[in-house]
Amino acid sequence: MPHHAAPIVRADRLLGLYDVQMSQSVPRFHTLTFGLPSMPHPALPQADWADCYSLRVRTTGRLQAADVAHLALDRFPPWARFLLWLRNAIVAPFGLQSTHDVASNYTEVIGFFPLISQSDGQIVVGFDDSHLDFRLVIDVLDQGAGEALVSLATLVYRKVLLGRIYIAVITPFHRLIVKASLRQVGRCLEAKRR
């Protein structure tokens, strides 16, 4: 295991959640895998919390990270939108930014996430707040023969105690939303193949 500049909290072990396959190998089609990104990560070198979900998909051409980002982040399912609404209502008294506040402060967003950097194979979105800095890194690795490995890595630098508490509370919901987003990407790409 590589040396980490900062300790990484293993959310899966901390919460006892093992509902996805843990693997370092390339997964089968439409099987979600859970792991940790290489740390320190250039998108947020000081991150002290991270996770990464991957999905192997079939494609009908060269898959761009921007396409995946829009499929994953533009339309959350109704239950996830409700959770985000609830999150916004709960954090408002603490002075934390709502998803609307975040989106309205930037010119380029994907979903409500501000765009930080973009290349054909990678999109980085995220923002800095008073309690934590957050990045979502979407990578697309072409596997050849109409296949790609899509990964969503979440990186967080918890600045203060409130950031640590916030991550501890939202981690189970974060996991559900990320997995649902990746599954949505897989379904949409599969539908395009037909």
Number of C-alpha atoms within 10 A of each C-alpha: 4 7 9 15 13 14 12 17 13 14 19 18 9 9 11 9 11 11 10 14 13 15 12 10 7 13 17 12 14 17 16 21 22 24 19 19 17 15 21 18 16 9 18 20 15 19 26 20 21 24 21 20 23 24 25 24 25 21 18 13 13 15 22 18 23 20 14 27 25 14 21 25 19 15 13 18 12 9 10 18 13 12 15 17 14 11 14 17 11 12 13 11 8 9 10 16 17 18 15 12 12 18 19 14 10 13 8 14 19 19 18 19 23 20 20 16 12 14 11 14 17 20 23 25 23 24 17 14 15 13 20 20 18 22 23 25 26 24 24 27 18 19 13 11 10 13 18 22 19 25 26 27 23 25 28 24 21 22 17 11 10 14 18 17 12 14 16 13 11 12 14 14 13 15 18 11 21 20 21 16 23 25 18 19 23 23 14 14 19 15 9 10 10 6
